[in-house]
Amino acid sequence: MFGYIGIGLAFGIIGKSLGFSPWLVAILSLTVYAGSAQFILVSMMALHNPIFSIVLAIFLVNSRMILMSITTAPYFKNDSMLKNILIGSFLTDESFALGMNKVNYT
């Protein structure tokens, strides 16, 4: 959890240094769940890139989540769709690494 505080502070500093209002930075922090997407979004918005380019860049950077989801899906095949959606919303780089580490040692 402490790692997220550091990322949040770094995002706030970068967003403010790029000229975005603290309100916009706070709204992005509350609505965008992917830390990498937040950094890409403010950086590309500051350069006035087209929306399509921003969306494509965010998709490509976060497409790793597709591979992580495919890897973890067999462990949750007996759970309901609602439970899978809930569990899937907690899939992050850190939780994936910890989960796969546990699987490798059991």
ABEGO torsion letter per residue (X at the ends): XAAAAAAAAAAAAAAAAAGBBAAAAAAAAAABABAAAAAAAAAAAAAGBBAAAAAAAAAAAAAAAAAAAAAAAAAAAABBAAAAAAAAAABBAAAAAAAAAAAAAX
